Amino acid sequence: MLAIGFLLLVSFVPTVSAENAQASVTTEPAISITQTLAILNASITRENCPLVNIWFEWRVVGGTWESTPSEFNYTHSSYSDYLTGLTPGTTYE
């Protein structure tokens, strides 16, 4: 069994109207979970914030945080990334 939990981190890209920029992120359940791989998903809702920098972070419970490569100036409303090299029987958060 492989248990997956994760964080989605977003930073805002400054624009002229940055003081009014707002975005919210909802992490969705991981999909296509195998013994060594999982696909992480999230949806992004933004208001006056056309660009965000986005990435996932995860770790073995109590371990050191790791992150997926950052996507800079991201403009889409959904985001997915693959985690590979996971260890069977390990719980991740």
N, C-alpha and C positions, 0 to 999 in steps of 0.2 A: 504494500500500500504506500502511496505517495500522497502526502497532504500538502496542499499549496495555499499559501496566503501571500499577499504582496501589497506594496504601497505604490501609488502612482504619484509622482512629483511633477509639479508644473511651476514654472516661473514665467512671469509676464514680460513681454518684450515692450519696452517703453515706446510710446507713440505720443503724438501731440496731445491727445486727450487721455493720457495715462491716469490722471486723477479720477476719471470716471470708469476706468477699466475694471471689469469684474469677470471672473470665470469660475465655474464650479466643475468638479470632476467626480464622476461616479465610476468606481471600479466594478467591473462585471466579473462573473465567475470565470476561472481559467477553463479552457476547453482543450480537447485533444490531449488529455493527460495520459502519458505512457510511463514506463518505468524510469525514463531518463529525459523526458521532454514535456513541456507544457506551453500552451499559448495563452498569454495574458491579454486581457481586453479592458478597455475603458471608454467611456463617452465623455465628451467635453461640451459644456454649454458656456458660451461667452457673450458678454455684453460690452460693446465698445472696446473689444480686445481682439483684434484680428489675428494676432500672432502670439504663440506661446512656445516656450521651450519645455519639452516633456520627456520623461523617462520613468522606468519602473525601478524599484528597489526591493530586494528580498534577502533573506538569510536563513541559514539553518537556525532553529530556535536557539536563542542565546548566543549565536555566533556573530561574526562581522558582516555588516551590510555590504551587499554587492549591488551593482546597477547595470542596467542595459545601456547601450550607447544612447546618448542624448539626441533627440531630434530638435534642431533649432529652427525657429520661425515657422512652426507647425501651424497649418491653417485648417485642418480637417476637424470634423466633429466626432470622430472615433479614432481610437489608437490601439494597435496590437503589436506585440513583440513576442519572440520565442525565447524560452529558457531552455537551454540544452545542457547536457552534462550533469543532470540531476542524479542523485544517488537513491536507488530503491530502498524503501523502508525508512526514509528520512522525512521528518516533518519540517517544512519550511514556513516562514512567516514573512 
